[in-house]
Amino acid sequence: QLQLVESGGGLVQPGGSLRLSCLASGFTLNYYAVGWFRQAPGKEREGVSCISGSDGSTYYADSVKGRFTISTDNAVNTVYLQMNSLKPEDTAVYYCAAALFVYDRKCLRDYEYNYWGQGTQVTVSS
């Protein structure tokens, strides 16, 4: 059974940091495109960051570029999202996703993915 489980969300003050983790089971992540998405109340889900399934290139939404970093640890089959300099507008439920045959910047499109985690809440507030 293919499964993704996110962790690491929580409440943090503006300017703070969090690291989200997404543990994959039932498949090997390094053959897949992986992405982090978020959905704030009343808003559509948006792509935050992803790793292309072709060459491992990373992509970021303009709103998080320079603050967030996506990475993987194949030894533990986990993808991470390091979030620094957090802002109140980063508040959302964050999801990780995985899919085969998703390449280049298309990995920021949520409809390209067929495996999703349950989400983890990130709240940035003072």
N, C-alpha and C positions, 0 to 999 in steps of 0.2 A: 504494500500500500504506500503510495507516494504521499508524503506529508511535509508541510512546512510549518514551523512553530516559531513565532516571534517572541522576543522578550527584551527587557531593558527600558521600556517606557516608564513614564512617571511625571512628577511635577518638578519643574525646575524654574529658577528665576531668570529673567531676561539677562542675556550675556553668558549664561551657563552652558554646560555641555552634557550630552548624553550619548551613549553608544547603544544602538539597537543591534540585536543579534537575530539571525534567522537560521535555525537548524533544520537541515533537510534530512529526511529519512526515506528509504525505499528507492532512491536513485542517487547518482553521483552528480553533484552540482557542476563540476568542471566541464561537462558536456552541454550545459544549458546556458541560455541567456538568463540572467537574474536581474530583478529590478526591485526598487523600493518605490512605493506609491503612498499617497496620503489623501485623506478625505476629511475636510472640516465640515462642521454642521452647516447644512444649507448650500454646500458647494459640491461641484463635481469632483470625482477622484482625479488626481493629477500625478503624472510621473515626476518623481523627485530625482532619482539617479538609477543608473543601470550599467550592466556589463554586457557587452555584445557577445553573442554566442559564436562569433567567427574568430576574433583575434584577441578577445579580452579587453578591447577598448572600453573606456568608461565615459559616461555621458551624464550631464547634470542639467537640471532646470536652471534657468537664469536666476531664479529667486534664491537658490541655495549655493550657487557657484562660489567657490572660495571659502565656504563655511562648512560644507558637508563633504565627507569622503567615503566612498564605497570601496569595500575590499572583501576578499574571500580567503578562507583558510581551508584548503582542500583536505588537509589532514584530519580536520574535524567536520568537514562537509557543512561549513557555516559561512554565511555572508553577513557582513557587518555594515552598519551605517554610523559613522562617527559624525556627530552633529555638534558643532561649536558655534559660539556667538549666537545662541538661540534668541529668537524674537517672538513676541506674542502671536504674530501671524503664522508661526510654524506649528501652532496648536492644531492637532488633528489626530485621527487614528491612522497609524502607519501600518502598511501591509507590505510583505515581501511576496514575490511571485517568481515563477520559473517557467521556461518553455524552451522547446527545441526549435532550431531553424529561425531564430529571430536575430537579425544582424543590424549592425551600425546603429544609427540614431533611432531606428524603429523600436529599439528596446525600451524607449520611454513611453510607448503606446500601450495602455492597459489592455486593449482588446487583442493584443498579440499573445497574451498569456493564458494558459489553461490550468496552472497550478497556483493556488493562493493559500496564504496563511490566514489565521483568524484575526489578526490585527493586534496592535498594542497602542494604548493611548499615550500621547505626549501632550502635556499641558505646560505652556510657558506663561508664567504669571508671577507677579510680585505679591 
